[in-house]
Each structure stands twice: as C-alpha cells, then as structure tokens.
Amino acid sequence: MKLKLGIPKGSLENATIDLFRRAGFAITTSSRSYFPGIDDPEIECMLIRAQEMARYVEDGILDAGLTGRDWIEENESDVVAVADLIYAKQSFGKVRWVLAVPEASSFRSVKDLEGKIIATELVATTKRYFASHGVTAKVEFSWGATEVKPPVLADAIVEVTETGSSLRANKLTIIDTVMESNTQLIANQQSWLDDQKRRKLEDIRMLLEGAINALGKVGLMLNVHKDNLAEVLKVLPALKRPTISHLSDEEWLAVNTILDEATVRDIIPRLKKAGGEGIVEYPLNKIVL
C-alpha cells in the first residue's frame, strides 16, 4: 500500500517540507523532478500547485495532499478535511484574502465598486463575495503581480496577505476581508474509507500537529537542591506543570519543563539566582498532546 501524497509547490513548499522534517519525515526535492523522495516506504510524494491540489485529491489521482482552505472552497472540492494545519510561508498563522484599493482612490467600501474591474486569482470566491453584497463588478483572473494592477489595469484587487507589507508598498489600502484561510491536510473520500490509508493519514496528522505544537517552544531542565525547589517553581510560569524527579542524591531534584522560547532569556537568570544548577535548554520537534 502506497499513500499518494501531494506536497504544495510554490510559496508553501519550503514551510511544508520543514514541517514534515520536524514531524520526522525527510523529504528531498530536485529542480528536475516533480516526485520528491521521502524516507517512508509507505508514502509516495508529488509536487502539485496548491491551487490544483484539491481537484486532484477529489478525483483520486492523489490520496491526500496539503493545500489552503481557500483553494478547496474556490474549486468547491468534495474532499475530507483531515486536519487544520495553522501555518503559512512566513508566520505559521492564518492568511487573509482582502479587498484592496489604491490609497488615493475614493473607494471606501465594497458598495463603491459597483461596475468596477476587480483583479484576482481567486475568481469564483470573489464573485460569490460581491454577489453576497449585491454588487455587480467585473472580476478578472490575474496571472500574477496583482498588486501593481490598480489603478491602470483594475480598480481594485482581491489578494492574499499575511502581513499587508506588499500591499502597503504598492500604495494599496485594505477595505474588507473576503475570507480567512489556513493550510489543511485533505484526503480523497474513498481513500479515507480505506482502513490502511486512513490509519496512515491519522498517524501523519498526529505527527504534523505535534510539530506545529512545538513551534516556538523549548525544553528546559535543571537540578535544584530540595531546599530551593519552592523558589525555583515560583520563577516558572504558573500554568506550566514541570516534571520533578529525584536524583541519586536524595537532597537534589531534577526539574523538566516546556516554555515559550521568547521567555527563556528572562527566566534562566532568575532560575540561576533561585538556586537552579546545570540548566540546559534544548529544542523540541514535536509535542503530542
């Protein structure tokens, strides 16, 4: 049994391969091949553009794949959403498709775009959005560089953004959010009913979610004399429950916990002052809840 898995080619490619690495899968790509290698004999990978992924999964050409919820809805694909994977190419968060207009324009709301030209890659979703607001606009497919089209080639755009920096650089302002999206692991309906493939997909889901849970976290372990334990625990965040175990010397204890990486630089000096010794910070690949 081979699970045919689609890896999104393009902006999400590197983030996806890195996420799989954290989950324990080594995927190797080549500029000359659309079939990456993977160190799991039960998986066969193929690079597919995220925009097309849901269609190939729905048709059964792929058993499963990773793509954005935006492209699933755009294509109205009938697939199984196995997992929400909240990561993206920069921030590992959600992305937004936004309606943006030139800063110098008089457009302030979607109602102002009646009869205007809208450029976007997300054509069907944008048409549904305008229809839901009772606005008739001409929605044109954009092959790329959408931000540079207003005001000459279009009156407004619907474009995906994480930070809004590219829109600001092109002197565009956001007037509404059309939809939010995040990456999903999706499966073909028949593949999901296959016991072996479903079990494999559930394993992949658990490991990928564990890798996402570990983002921005580190492990911390230290030794402390039992007389100083209370002071050390005061330093650690109240909601964290460290593991405490005895060392060979019963007067000493080992403390092990997980912390937000951003807080560790402040906590380690305070732990040292509270009596902590042998403090070790270590990276985490997965946290399986």
Beta strands, then each sheet from edge to edge (+ up, - down):
strand 1: 3-9
strand 2: 27-30
strand 3: 33-38
strand 4: 43-49
strand 5: 64-68
strand 6: 80-85
strand 7: 95-102
strand 8: 117-120
strand 9: 138-141
strand 10: 156-161
strand 11: 172-181
strand 12: 183-187
strand 13: 217-225
strand 14: 243-246
strand 15: 252-260
strand 16: 277-283
sheet 1: 4+ 1+ 5+ 12- 6+
sheet 2: 2+ 3-
sheet 3: 9+ 8+ 10+ 7- 11+
sheet 4: 14+ 15- 13+ 16-
end
